Amino acid sequence: MPESYHFSTKDLVTIALLSALGGGLSTYIGYLGNLINRMVGVPFGAGQFMAGLHVIWIVLAVGITRKKGVGTATGLLKGMVELFLGGTHGVVILVVSLVQGLLVDIVLFKDSTKESRNMVPYSIAGGISAASNVIIFQLFFFAGVPMILILMLSMLAFGSGMIFGGYISLQMMDSLEQGGLIHRTIKPKDERPAYIKYASIVVTVIFLIAFTVGGVYYFNNVYVSPGAEEINVTGNVNNEYTFVYDEFSENEVTISAELIGSVTYVPEQNYTGIPLSIILAHSEPLDNSSRVRVISTDGYSAIFNHQEITGNSVIISYHDRQYNVVADGFDGAYWVKDVYEIRVE
């Protein structure tokens, strides 16, 4: 008698493919959140509304394979992909992704639930899974944040999970079924009109085109591989140059600073780095320049006015092959991580 395995080869390929997509696109999804925050002028919120895009791959894997444990396996592998691609959250992302996958497995535990593709359980699974990332990050990073804010962010993430993990993932599965790539052994109780079936395909195609075009643009024009050895100082200056930490070591200072962000708090501690004012002075800004934009590898940026960065209040530290802004007295949104460009405007 041939051996029987829980996961078929097709199941393993599905898990691997969707895990790779989820882990690889996580940085892009974070960028989308940051971009929307800047567009609407708020320091947080959009990242949580994008949270459902982090779990859609897990829900899809469970819905397509209809096997127990697929969510947990996909979540763990997705977290590993994100970690090894240089994710900024470190090993914590493994815990986040693992819990997300585990929660999807729990809510969609019954085979009949997975097979039926009912909107309610799928939406609940996506919502709870997406909201869990807020709770886990709160345990690891968000010390001192008011519970009302945590609750609000969790609700935003839950709504995002319901939309992307519930509605969009079901539309994508319906489209795959219409294309003959997947099938159900249990037919739906009510046969939907043809126009609804085609509408689901249109929704899926639009979503995939928008997401793909945005992703291609992001990785080609915005994203820079993390861990840069140098910072490009550019813009409205007489002397564009490449900043290397060791070449400015004689200007190194140590300051004491406390990070107080909208959703992040780090108690006061010492930081060592090069004052941003010295880095700018070396570039010889033109008289008509008024501000400085500090840009991260993922596209996120913070803007300082020239008069705000005199002295040693803002420094560029270098640790674990990563340049970070330490901004004493500034909101946490100014503490840009993994800096690769300083642009004078």
N, C-alpha and C positions, 0 to 999 in steps of 0.2 A: 504494500500500500504506500503510495507516495506521501511524503511529509506535507502537512498542512500548516501554513503560516498565517498569522493574523493579518499582516499587511502584504498585499500583492506588490509586484514590481510597479504596477501603475500607481498604486497608492504611495509608494516611496518616492516615485518621480514627482507626483503631485505635491507631496509634502516638501520635497527639496526645492522645487520650482517656486512655490508660493512663499516659502521661508526666505529664499534668496531675494525675491521681489520685495517682500516686506522689509527685510533688513537693509537692503540696498537703497530703498527709497525713503527710509526713515529720516535721513538728513534733509532730503528735499521737502518732506512733510513739515519738519520743524521750520524750515525756511519759509514755507507758505504761511505758517502761523505768525512768524516774526514780521513778514511783509504786510499781512493784513493788520497786525497791531499798529504798525507805523502808518498805514493808510488811514486808519480810523482814529489815530492819535491816542491809543490806550496802551499801557505797558504789558497787559496780559489779557487772556480770554480767548483769542483766536487760536492759540496753540491747543487749548482744550476743545475748541469746536472742531479742530482737525483730528482730534484723538481717534475718531472712528476709522480713519484711514490707516492707523496702525494695526487695527484688529480685523479689518475686512479680509486680510489674507488668511487669518486663522479660521474665521467663520467659513470662508470659501472652501478651505481644505476639509473641514468637517462635513460641510454640505455635499461636497463632490464625492468624497470617499465613503461617507456614512459609516465610519468605523470608530469605535470607542478608543480614546487615547490619542487620536489624531491632533486634536487641539493642543494638548500638552506637548506633544512631540514637535508640532509646527512652531509653537511659541518658543520653546527652548532653542530650536535651531535658528529661528529668526533672531533671537537675542544674541546668539553666538556670531551670526553674520554681522549684525550691527556692531558688536564689540570689536571684532577683528578688522572692521572697516574704519576704526578710529572713532567710535561713538563717544561723545563727551561725558556720558554718565558712567563710564567704566563698567565694572562688573555688576553694578546695580541693575543695569538693563537686562541682565539675565533673569533676575528675580522678577522684574516687571513683566517681561514677555512670558515667562513660565507661568505666572499667576494668571495672566490674561488667557492663555491657552487652557489652563486648568478650569477656569470659570466657564469658558465656552463648552468644554466637555461636560461639566456638571449640569448646566442648564439644558443642553441638547443631549442628555445622556441616553434617552430612549431612542432605539433605532427608528421607531415609527415617527417620532418627532422630527428627526433628521430627514426622513424620507418624504414626509408630507409637505415640507417647506412652508409651514404655516408662518405668517408674518409675525404673530405675537411672540412665540418662543425665540425666534431668530432675532427679533428686535431687542428682547430682554437680554439675550445672551450677548449681543453686541454692545448694548448699553452698559451692563454690569462690567463687562470686560474692559471697556474703554475707561469707565470711571475708576476702576481699580488702580490705574497708573497714578492718579492724583493722590490716592491714599498711601500708596507705597512710597512715592516721592516725598510725601509729607513726613513719613516715618524716618526717611534717610536724610532729607535736606531741608524741609520747611519748618524747622524748629521756630516756635514763637509766632507763627502765622495764626491770626484769628480764625476760630472754627467756622465762623459765618462765611469767611472767604473760601475756606476749604470746601464747605458745602456748596457754595455757588459754583466753584470750578468743577466740582464733581458732577453737578447737574448739567453743566455745559458739556462735559465729556460724555455723560450718559446719553444726552440728546444726540450728540455726534455719532455715538456707537449705534444708536437705534437707526439713524439714517443710513450710515455707510455699512455697518455690520448687519443691519436688518434689511432695509428696503433695497439698497444698491446691490448687496451681495445676492439677494434673491433674484433681482432682475438679471444679473450676470449669469446665474445658474440657469434661469429660464432660457436665456439666449443660447447658452451652450447646449441645452437640451434641444432647442429648435434646430441647432446646427448639427445635431447628431453626435456631439462629442461626449455627452453624458446622458444617462437615462434613469428613469424611475421604474421600479418594479411595481409600485403602488400608484395607480393613476389618481389624480385629484378628483375629489367628489363632484365638484362643479366644473364642467368644461367651460373655460372662458371664451368669450367671443374672439374672433381672429384679430380684430383691431387692437385688443388689449395685449395679445401675444406680440404683435408687431411693435406696439408701443414700448414693450419691455426691451425689445431688441434695439430700438432707437435710443432709449435712455442709456442703455449699456454702451452703445457705440459712441454716443456723445461724451459720456464720462471717460471712456478709455482714450478717445482722441485728445480731449482736453488734458487729461492726466499725462499722457505720453508726450504731447507737444511741450507741455510745461516742464516735464522732467528732462527732456532732451535739451531744452533751452537752458535750464538751470545748470545741468552738469557740463554743458559746453561753454556757457558764458558767465556763470556766477561762482560755481563751486570750485574750490582749490583744495588739493589734497592737504589734510591736516599735518601738523608737525613740521612747519617751515623752519629753516635755519636762519632766516633773515626776514626783514620787513622792508617793503618798498615805500620810500617817502617820496610822494609825488604831488602834483597839482600846481597851485599858484605860487611857485617858489623860484628862486634863482638857481638853486642847487638841488636838483633831484638826485637822490642817492639811495644806496641799499644799506639799511641799518643792520649791523651785526653786534650782538650784545658784548662780546669780548673786546671789541674795538672801543667801547665806551666804559669799560670796567672802572676806570679811574673816577668816573662820575657817579658810581653806585651809591645809593642811599638806602637807609632802612626807615620805614615809617610804620606807625601803628594805625590800623584802619578797621572799621566795622562795616560789614556788608549788610545793608538794610534794603531788601528788595520787596516787590509786591507779593511775591510768593516764596522768597528765599531769605534766610537770615544766617549769617556767619558771625559769631562773636568776635570782638576786637582781638586782633593778633598782629604780630609783626610781619611785614612784607619787605623784601629787598628787591630793588630794581633801579632802572635809569629814569630820571624825571622826564616826562614828556616835553616839558619846556626846553630842556637841553637838546632833545632830539629835533624839535622844531627849529630852535635857534641855528642849528647846524645846516638846516635846509635853506635858511635865509628867505623867509616868507616875504612876498611882495606887499607893498603898502596897502593895496586894495583888498587884501585877504582879511577875512574876519572870523573864520571858524575852521575847525579841524574835524574831519570825519575819520574815525577809527573803524576799520572793516575787518570782519572775521572771515575765515575760510568758507563758512557756510552762507555768506552773504549778509549776515546781520551786521549792523553798524550803529555807532553812537556818535553824536555830534557835540563837540565842545566849542564854546566861544573862546577866542584867544585870551581874554581877560580872566577866564576861569581856570587856566592851567599854569599860572605863574607859580614859581617856587616848586615845592615837592609834593603838592597835594595829589597829583596824578602821576603815577609811574608805570613803566612797562617792566613787568617781571618776566623771568625766563626759568621755566621749570619743566622737566620731562619733555624737552624739545618742543615746548609750546610757549608762545608769548601771550601774556595776559595783562589786561589793564587792571590796575588797582587804583580806585578813585575815592580817596578819603573825603567824606562829606557829600558824596553824590549818591543818587538812587542806584540800586543794584543793576538797573538796566544799562548803566554806563560801564559796568565791569565786563567789558567784552573779552571773550575767551578766544584763544587761538588766532591772534591777530596776524594778518599777512600784509596789510597796507595801511599807511597813514596818509591821508589825502588832504592837503591844504586847499581851502575853497574861499 
